[in-house]
């Protein structure tokens, strides 16, 4: 089955963060009129070297990827570039303004909407999801706080692919959130909520259902009205049941073995309902830069609630074999990555044919957004190009 896969853009040097319990709450409704929530400059970055960024993209298409779209920015300069082809039939050049499936970058949008609702006193991070969605979780499950969904410390199990559904059916089936919940909650909890961290889409499926219950509107309508429209993200949309990517875009391909040789199968079209509020959005590098810049600046989420997106819980990462795999690196909606003493915040995400990332220093002194048209959505080798793009953009070698 072709599923959403989470990729890391950079090698991670783990550093613990302290997460207050209970989650702090804002006492006032959100006011985004004139916020500046940027952290003080704390990173000493090498000069921007666009030549290095161009160089790592120069040999596309190749066996690992057919195209790459990149945005790199500083407070005074920005660059958008593309390499490779938009499709392997016409061999037409990929365009830097092309749309792509952003995958789990969707979680940043979802977390932002929930935190807006917290600011509006419509949602309490310390309240259980069972309170808002009664009867949805099995009775034997312990209370799971809304905040624990957003930072992946819920302990909830993940939905498994049904044995009677083929890979082709999975690609086109229009799943409902209720079906995904049923697939997941036939299994026991993985761990006691709040004690470990395990990155799973089911947490954000429930977050999407929470948004709908509290607002009375479809998830897509709330994201559109609260984030996409106010920020004028003209090339960002939520496809719902539409299996296409509308507008300019580079096709996504999956390498498969057919008759003893490798063939590229076009996987651009497909239902995104299996990831829904965890991974359905379509956007561009420029729109994601605008969103990330506004978010970090405090113009999307109230600055008090925004701190949750820059706070990693002080818990170990979960491993099914109970092995020590380090500490948590995920916050509410985002992830923290450190290398050579420099801290980056952002998110990675993927759908079949597309491996993406958006990262920045918290003070926005350096930003990168990329989409790699990977030919191996099931593996991790294709992310090497994403790693190289990120390293080059931040001047790190």
Secondary structure as GFF3:
##gff-version 3
##sequence-region A 1 397
A	DSSP	alpha_helix	50	56	.	.	.	ID=ss1
A	DSSP	beta_strand	65	73	.	.	.	ID=ss2
A	DSSP	beta_strand	78	84	.	.	.	ID=ss3
A	DSSP	beta_strand	100	101	.	.	.	ID=ss4
A	DSSP	three_ten_helix	103	105	.	.	.	ID=ss5
A	DSSP	alpha_helix	106	119	.	.	.	ID=ss6
A	DSSP	alpha_helix	129	132	.	.	.	ID=ss7
A	DSSP	alpha_helix	146	150	.	.	.	ID=ss8
A	DSSP	alpha_helix	167	172	.	.	.	ID=ss9
A	DSSP	alpha_helix	177	184	.	.	.	ID=ss10
A	DSSP	beta_strand	196	197	.	.	.	ID=ss11
A	DSSP	alpha_helix	202	215	.	.	.	ID=ss12
A	DSSP	alpha_helix	219	223	.	.	.	ID=ss13
A	DSSP	pi_helix	224	228	.	.	.	ID=ss14
A	DSSP	beta_strand	237	238	.	.	.	ID=ss15
A	DSSP	beta_strand	253	258	.	.	.	ID=ss16
A	DSSP	beta_strand	261	266	.	.	.	ID=ss17
A	DSSP	three_ten_helix	276	278	.	.	.	ID=ss18
A	DSSP	beta_strand	281	283	.	.	.	ID=ss19
A	DSSP	alpha_helix	285	296	.	.	.	ID=ss20
A	DSSP	alpha_helix	303	306	.	.	.	ID=ss21
A	DSSP	three_ten_helix	307	310	.	.	.	ID=ss22
A	DSSP	beta_strand	316	317	.	.	.	ID=ss23
A	DSSP	beta_strand	335	339	.	.	.	ID=ss24
A	DSSP	beta_strand	342	351	.	.	.	ID=ss25
A	DSSP	beta_strand	354	360	.	.	.	ID=ss26
A	DSSP	beta_strand	367	374	.	.	.	ID=ss27
A	DSSP	alpha_helix	383	393	.	.	.	ID=ss28
###
